[in-house]
Amino acid sequence: MSVNNWRFHHIGIATNQHDVLVKRLRNLGFGEDLDFEDPLQGVGGTFLSGGEMRVEILEPLDNSDTLSPWLANGNRCYQVAFEVPDLDEALTFCGVQGARVVRSPLPSAAFDGRRIAFVMPFPGFLIELIES
């Protein structure tokens, strides 16, 4: 296992100004792919695509502190996401390489129930792994 079989999926931006960021990206030519709410993660968001770039704009749902560390200083690009062929194998590989699992696998509303997990290879850099 290595990152060579991971496929880039999107970057994630945490915000308390969801509508403002979505509007600004639309003005640049990004098109909307999907709006979603994920109560398990405590977030809601929108996926936008432009060219070969896909961006996920996330905001906390009411009473959720999931994004609080990332929003402490305003909008924040806080994650890079990859689609992986085998989520459990990817997590094992990341753990062996010293990355810390910060969110164990759970089904995601944004990906039709496919499982996702988050790892942090070093402080401040979050990777989302999405089950193919």
C-alpha positions in Angstrom: 0.0 0.0 0.0 1.1 3.5 -0.8 -0.5 6.8 -1.7 0.0 5.9 -5.4 -3.4 4.3 -5.6 -5.2 7.2 -3.9 -7.2 9.5 -6.2 -7.5 13.2 -5.4 -11.1 14.1 -4.6 -11.4 17.6 -3.2 -10.1 20.3 -0.8 -12.2 21.3 2.1 -12.8 24.8 3.4 -14.3 25.4 6.8 -16.3 28.6 7.2 -19.0 30.4 9.2 -19.9 32.3 5.9 -21.0 29.4 3.7 -23.3 31.5 1.4 -20.6 34.2 0.9 -17.9 31.7 -0.1 -20.3 29.7 -2.4 -21.3 32.9 -4.1 -17.7 34.1 -4.6 -16.7 30.7 -6.1 -19.8 30.7 -8.4 -18.8 34.2 -9.6 -15.4 32.6 -10.6 -17.2 30.0 -12.7 -17.5 27.1 -10.2 -20.7 25.1 -10.6 -22.6 23.5 -7.8 -22.5 19.7 -7.5 -24.3 18.9 -4.3 -25.7 20.4 -1.1 -25.7 18.2 2.0 -26.1 18.0 5.8 -24.3 15.4 7.8 -25.6 15.2 11.4 -23.1 12.5 12.3 -20.3 14.9 11.6 -22.1 18.0 12.7 -21.6 19.8 9.3 -23.4 21.0 6.3 -21.9 22.0 3.0 -21.7 22.4 -0.7 -19.5 20.8 -3.3 -18.5 23.1 -6.2 -16.5 22.1 -9.3 -14.5 24.2 -11.7 -12.0 22.8 -14.2 -10.3 19.9 -12.5 -10.8 21.4 -9.0 -13.5 20.3 -6.6 -14.0 22.3 -3.4 -16.1 21.4 -0.4 -17.4 24.4 1.6 -18.3 23.3 5.1 -20.1 25.0 7.9 -21.0 23.7 11.4 -24.5 22.7 12.1 -26.2 24.2 15.2 -24.5 23.3 18.4 -21.7 21.5 16.6 -18.0 22.1 17.5 -16.6 19.8 14.9 -15.1 22.7 12.9 -14.3 25.0 15.9 -10.5 24.4 15.9 -10.3 25.1 12.2 -12.5 28.2 12.4 -10.8 29.9 15.4 -9.0 32.3 12.9 -11.7 32.6 10.3 -12.1 30.7 7.0 -9.7 27.9 6.7 -8.6 25.4 4.0 -8.3 22.5 6.4 -8.3 19.2 4.5 -7.3 17.4 1.3 -9.5 14.4 0.4 -8.6 11.3 -1.5 -10.7 8.4 -2.6 -9.1 5.1 -1.7 -9.8 1.6 -2.9 -9.8 0.0 0.6 -10.4 2.3 3.5 -9.4 -0.1 6.2 -6.1 -0.9 4.4 -5.4 2.8 3.9 -6.0 3.5 7.6 -3.6 0.7 8.6 -1.0 2.0 6.2 -1.3 5.5 7.6 -1.1 4.3 11.2 2.1 2.3 10.4 3.6 5.5 8.9 2.8 7.4 12.1 -0.3 9.3 11.0 -2.9 9.7 13.8 -6.5 8.6 13.1 -8.6 11.6 14.2 -12.0 10.2 13.1 -12.6 6.5 12.7 -14.7 5.3 9.7 -18.3 6.4 9.6 -20.9 6.6 6.8 -21.1 10.0 5.1 -24.2 11.7 3.9 -22.1 13.6 1.3 -21.0 10.3 -0.3 -24.2 8.3 -0.3 -23.3 6.4 2.9 -19.8 5.4 1.8 -17.4 5.4 4.7 -14.9 8.2 5.4 -12.2 8.6 7.9 -9.7 11.4 8.8 -6.0 11.1 9.5 -3.4 13.7 10.6 0.1 12.9 9.4 1.4 16.0 11.2 -0.2 18.7 13.3 -2.5 21.0 11.3 -2.7 18.9 8.1 -5.8 16.8 7.8 -6.5 14.1 5.2 -9.9 12.8 4.5 -10.1 9.3 3.1 -13.2 8.3 1.2 -14.1 4.7 0.5 -14.4 4.0 -3.2 
